[in-house]
Structures are given as C-alpha cells and as structure tokens.
Amino acid sequence: MTAHNEPTEADEATVRAEVTEWIRQYGLPLSTADATESLRDIEPLGAMVGAADVVGIGPSTYGGHEQFTQAHRIIRVLVEQLGFRTVATEEDWDVARELDRYVLTGEGDLDALVAGTGVPWRVGEIRDLLAWIREYNTTHDEPVRFVGVGVIDTRPASYDEVADHVAAVAPERSAELAAHFDVLRPTRPDHVRWFIGEVTDKDRYVEHARAAAALVASLSGPDAKAQEWIAQQARQIVGFYEHYAHHLTDDGYRDAKMAENIVWWQRYTGHRIAYLSTSAHSVRSDGLTINVPPRGTLTFRPTGGHLREAFGERYFSIGITFTAGTVNSGWGLPPFASRPIAAPALADGFVESHFHNYASPRYLLDLRRNPPEIVKRWLAAPVKARIIGSICAPDQAAEGYWMTGGSLAEWYDVLLHEKELTPTQAK
C-alpha cells in the first residue's frame, strides 16, 4: 500500500496531457524557419542563454534544411544580441582554417571552399551561414571567427606553418622537425584513405607526431601567443594520427578532442562560442548510447559531457528536434553519397512523440521554466530520442535510429521543435 505522502507514478496518458499543456503554456511559437527573416520571434532566446560562454546547438539530424536554418537563426541571436564571436563546428581544424580566412578577409571562392568541406557541411545552408558571417564582419569591428574542432583531416598548410615557426625561433631544431614531418606530411589527395587502408605500422606515425608536438612545446620565443598557436597546430597533427591509428571504433576519442579544442579556443581568444554539431555530440551526457543500423550500438562520452565538466553552468545546450519529414543521409554507407530519405517514423517510446501535439508548426521551449511536478519527473526520466547522422538505411528503419544515456533535463536547457523537415539544399 502506498504511503499517503508518497507520489505515485502517473500513467502515460496523464503524463502526455500534462506535457502537452505545459508546452502549450510555455512553448514560444516561432513564425519562421527562414534564416534571413527578422529575429523578433526568437529574440527571447538571448535571455535564456544568459551568461553562458559556450552554447551547444544540436540538431537531431545532419540532413534537415529547417534544422540548419534554425541553427543559423540561433547563431544570429548569439552574435547580434549577446556578442558571441566564434562559430565552431564539427568540421576539421585544417579545413575550417580556410573558411575562417574567408569570413575574415573575403579571400577565396566560397563555393569552392564549401565544396571542400565534409559531407554534412557541403550544403547551401552552411554556405549561407558563412556568407552571413562574412557580411557581418564587413560592418563590425570585432569579427566573428569560424573554427573547426574535428581531427579527421590534416592538410599541408599546418605542417608548413609549424616548420616556418621553428625555423624562425629555433633554426637549430629545424632538421629534427623535418625528420618527423618527412614521414607525416600529406603528399597525396587520398591521404586519409591511404593511411587507413595501406599503412600497417600506424604507431610509427603516431610516435613521429607526438615527438614533433613535444619539440614544438619545448620551444620559447618572443611572442608567447604565437608559440601557443603553433603548439595547437602540432597537437592537431597528433590528434589526426591517434584517431586513425587507435580510435576508429568511435570510442569517444574524437568527442574528447573536439571538446579539448573548444576549451583551448575559448581560453586563447576569450570568445563566447556557438558550437554547431548534432545532438549526438552536443548533449550533456557522460555516457551516451546511439543505435545506428546496420553499424550497431556505440557508447561514448559526447563533446557536451566534456564541455559541461570544463564550463559547468556556462555550457548551455540547445536541442533541435523534429517529428517527421525527409532528410539527407546515407553517406556512411555504400554508395557513400548523401541522398534524401524519409525519416523513420517515431516508434513507441521516442520522447519526440510528446512534442508534436502543440498547435504551432515550430516552437522554442525553455525546459527549466515552471514544469509542474509530473512534467518535472518526466524531464528527469531516462529517454530515447531520434538521431540520424551519416548512416540511415531505409531497409533498416524498423530497428530505429536513436540515442539514450540521459534525460531531457540533463541533455538540454532549451528545445526548438520543428514538426516537419525538408532535405538540406545543394550549395
């Protein structure tokens, strides 16, 4: 028999009704998903973010047009209203350096630069975001930077910059560095595929990368800031080789390195950072499990878990969810090309099934705002949520693409929900 003062578990119908009413009362209807329109409808987000130093923006798929454009609108609020000065993405450090140069100076052909990025970012929505940052920088004294925090590509420019620095501050060490870089420096366009598939002694490359980074770290020079910058370039080379030599199983190494790069960049620049990734990387979880048929189940600590440890409450997490629609995916499976697919239907038990009862086609919801007791318990309970990344095979849809390893209250501060998505657009 239940004690008089002990709360009983509410049945599913009661929970759903309470959640629907709470969303109806506190969900902020959004009038558009167009990144070029007025921000008046989404401006209250600024007060929700408050004094956070890093804001994680986590769409639940790489391939949804409206999720990217809403992320763009969120970034506009952070930049225009709160003074954020860096946009960070999951793109690789070396690749994004060319994009950063573009938004700062206008140097380069934007279409060609976007075409050289990873598949998720090789879309019109990211081109539009970069074009907006460039335009913003032409009229503001404090420019917005663009940084990639990933470690799955490495390009010759970083090696050249490190070598030039060593030649300038410690020329007697240049030959020693060259002995390492002669092994490491990419000399072929398929360097990544070659290293994965043809190099048998990968540890040799890791050892050379670590030795080169140690050499750089041991130096000093008249410009401490420049030395710090070069040491960071050398660490990216280490991250690349360690990733492909020891961590191809998605064991969390890449997420730890992305967080490490964000922490470093924030301390180096002092910038407030908008981190655009996907929810599988941005959520505040210490043990996230994702299911991606036919690849299987992976468990790791996502970038957001590391950022929560580093920044505490100064890491703010926004999830962008959806109910239905068509998205681009599939480049993680043969024929390794992005293509539009119907998003697998929400099965029983997916938390997003509670979101679409609200009348608005899109809304913003502060999960911390006045939840009644039943809703508070629902927010704190473990959940299963949708996640669609580079792998989504229509013939596997019945198994579902999902993530677990936390609650809504643990993962997010704010949700932005879109009822229906269309695919990302060609650049």
Secondary structure, DSSP 8 states (H G I E B T S, - for coil): ---TTS-----HHHHHHHHHHHHHHH-EE-----TTS-STTTTTHHHHHTT-SEEEEEESBSSBHHHHHHHHHHHHHHHHHH---EEEEEEEHHHHHHHHHHHHH--S-HHHHHHTS-GGG-SHHHHHHHHHHHHHHTT-SS--EEEEEE-S---HHHHHHHHHHHHHH-GGGHHHHHHHHHHHS--STTHHHHHHHT-S-HHHHHHHHHHHHHHHHT---S-HHHHHHHHHHHHHHHHHHHHHHH-TT--SHHHHHHHHHHHHHHHHH---EEEE--HHHHS--SSEEEEETTTEEEEE--HHHHHHHHHGGGEEEEEEEEEEEEEEE-TTSTT---EEEE-----TTBGGGGTTTSSSSEEEEETTS---HHHHHHHHSB-BEE-B-S---GGGGGG--EEESSBHHHH-SEEEEEEEE-B----
